[in-house]
Amino acid sequence: QVQLVESGGGLVQPGGSLRLSCSASGFIFSNYWMNWVRHIPGKGLEWVSQINSVSGSTYYADSVKGRFTISRDNAKSTLYLEMNNLKPEDTAVYYCFFLVHWGQGTQVTVSS
């Protein structure tokens, strides 16, 4: 069955960086556009970024544009999110997502 397993979250100071990973299995990863979304406490779910399955074209929410970079390694069936210049408002649980499938999420906390 489809499995998505996120990792790489943690506690980081404002201005710091983290790299999230999402290991995928149970489907042909290279066939699907993949997304990162986040759940912000008290604000709900926010779409963060998307990457095309073929061309590698990327798309970002305005709130993260210029700071976050989405990428994928189809050979490893892994999705990444490089997050730089993190802000307290980036604190959230981050999920990788496609179609109706979600991972368990990884917590990112940005605090001094």
C-alpha positions, 0 to 999 in steps of 0.5 A: 500500500501507499506509504509516505514517511516524513523526517527531518523536522526539529527545533531550530532558531529563527534564521536557521535551516532544516531539510525535510525528507519524505520517503515514498513506497507502494506506488510509482513515485516518478508518475506523480506530482508531489506536494508539501503542506503544513498544519499551523496551530490555530490556523489550519492547513496551508499548501506549501509547495509542489513539484511536477513529476516529469519536468521538475517544475516547482511552485511555492506559496508566497509565504515561503517563496525564496526561502524554501526549495522543493526537490525530488529524487525519483531513483530514491522515491524521495521528496525533499524540502530545503527550508532556509531563513526559517521564521517562527511563523513556519512552526507547523507539522509538515506533511508530504501529500499526493492525491489522497495520501498523506504521511504522518508528518514531521514537526518543525518548531522555530523558536529562540 
